[in-house]
């Protein structure tokens, strides 16, 4: 018998042995009758010690049927537990989503803001926020709510770091809010180029824009609770933070920035070596909008060529770095 062979499987030799016993023949004492015995097809001969006799195979069939029926009954009983186990799955998914793994899509601004409010309202250790949108482009009520949450987190003893675009430093309302935030113990820096929107709370929760479904609603987003993703995003935040300028420096150079964010984004891409087509692809805008942005930037600065525009941008970067 091989290692993989079922002890109940009868070989051709086993069948020949059974037929010989059924015919009244005597088999040598060393004959292997273990498989026949396991099925109850042979028994000890009561009149001849050491010999065996054949038994009725129909009795063996009945025993096998009863044994299989018992196993099937037990299997069906175990399968009956599946609906109960499925009923527990939502509780597990909820735990994975909000405690240590997973993410959840929040398709509307109200759902996104409610979730951010719930999580940031409990921030006790650290609150990091990268906000690339200009204050004027944000809903005033939502902006005020975000400001209140930040100040409340500081009052609870959490540390707070906030990143804005450098062009936001020209906004008077933002300057007043940042001043209050810094007075309360927060830190604020400004980034000259583009960066992703994100909020990270206590190194456990991450909020980002939707880059999966690409729904029309620009304010949809994701609540990410997977620890590895959250910590990766925190590392990205730190990279932008280390390369950002102090808020006071951003305010000092804000009056020199006379171009729009889109125009500055286009110049940033060209300065990094992208072609105009490549800049459009990186920014997700058409060639027509790239050309229009460059034309409007030249007109604002009184320049005749894109080459002159790039010289202006290079000098602006130098002045920014020297502030």
Number of C-alpha atoms within 10 A of each C-alpha: 10 6 6 6 9 10 14 12 13 15 12 8 11 17 11 12 21 22 13 15 17 17 11 12 13 13 16 9 10 6 9 13 18 14 18 23 16 13 18 18 21 23 14 13 12 10 8 9 8 10 15 23 20 21 17 11 14 10 13 17 14 11 14 14 12 12 12 12 12 12 12 12 12 12 11 11 11 10 11 11 10 11 9 10 10 10 10 11 11 11 11 10 13 15 13 15 17 17 14 16 17 17 19 14 17 20 18 14 15 13 15 20 18 12 16 20 15 11 18 23 16 15 26 16 15 18 23 23 21 24 18 21 17 17 18 12 8 11 10 11 9 13 14 13 13 17 16 14 20 25 19 17 21 20 13 13 13 20 19 23 20 21 25 26 23 27 27 24 25 18 14 12 13 17 16 10 15 20 16 14 21 15 10 15 16 20 18 22 24 27 23 19 18 19 17 14 16 20 22 26 24 18 19 21 25 26 25 20 18 18 10 9 10 11 13 8 11 12 17 22 26 20 24 22 22 19 17 13 18 21 16 11 19 19 12 13 23 14 11 20 19 11 12 20 21 18 24 16 17 24 19 13 17 17 11 13 14 13 16 12 20 17 20 21 21 26 26 20 19 17 15 10 11 16 13 18 15 15 23 20 14 13 14 9 14 14 15 10 14 22 16 13 20 20 17 15 21 18 12 11 13 11 14 11 12 15 10 14 18 15 12 15 17 15 11 15 13 11 12 18 10 8 12
